[in-house]
Amino acid sequence: MRTIGRVPTEDSSSEELDARLASRLVHLRTEQGWSLEELAQRTGVSRSTLSRLERVEISPTAAMLSKLCTAYQRTVSQLLAEVEPQAPQLVRAGRQAVWQDETAGFARKSVSPPHPGLRGEVVEAVLHPDADISYEGSPVPGLEHHIWVLEGALEVTVDGKAHEVQVGDCLRVQLWGASRFRCLGPNPVRYALLIVLP
């Protein structure tokens, strides 16, 4: 079973997060009135995998979570925030949730998680060498991304156009379609991602 790695907190463990995430996904699907089969058609994720996910037998990969978020028109951070306790105004370093997909070589820390009444969030992301993550579409059309590379080199492809982003560079884009994030160097790339809802 793939686990969602995170910084431990007093109110949540990895197992509790998995269970809350599964419960939230069941709620979202039933709220839409979709069967597992219909959700499978909308996401391209098999019915059996979705069923195992909802029964907390597996945890989602980055790609799977992206497809589910697109179907439910949420960012990954929004979905994860819905299963976390309410975030305080001051987010202490030790309480910033970390989600990782070890197979894909991707980790993201929610530095400033989504919060009611706020349109922006800050994520610190790390892609390991050879990591290459593609997203079929934006979970929210017109989602604004500011990508600031802190270490390493990153290639970001948006609407078919590739951008090489080096240390200190900041790429600003609005996402309407597919995107791809690829580590370019022999070392991991670490970047800050500022996300602003339209």
Stockholm file with secondary structure:
# STOCKHOLM 1.0

chainA/1-198         MRTIGRVPTEDSSSEELDARLASRLVHLRTEQGWSLEELAQRTGVSRSTLSRLERVEISPTAAMLSKLCTAYQRTVSQLLAEVEPQAPQLVRAGRQAVWQDETAGFARKSVSPPHPGLRGEVVEAVLHPDADISYEGSPVPGLEHHIWVLEGALEVTVDGKAHEVQVGDCLRVQLWGASRFRCLGPNPVRYALLIVLP
#=GR chainA/1-198 SS CCCCCCCCCSSCCHHHHHHHHHHHHHHHHHHHTCCHHHHHHHHCCCHHHHHHHHTTSSCCCHHHHHHHHHHHTCCHHHHHHHTSCCCCSSCCGGGCCEEEETTTTEEEEEEECCCTTCCEEEEEEEECTTCEEEESSCSSTTEEEEEEEEESCEEEEETTEEEEECTTCEEEEEESSCEEEEECSSSCEEEEEEEECC
#=GC SS_cons         CCCCCCCCCSSCCHHHHHHHHHHHHHHHHHHHTCCHHHHHHHHCCCHHHHHHHHTTSSCCCHHHHHHHHHHHTCCHHHHHHHTSCCCCSSCCGGGCCEEEETTTTEEEEEEECCCTTCCEEEEEEEECTTCEEEESSCSSTTEEEEEEEEESCEEEEETTEEEEECTTCEEEEEESSCEEEEECSSSCEEEEEEEECC
//
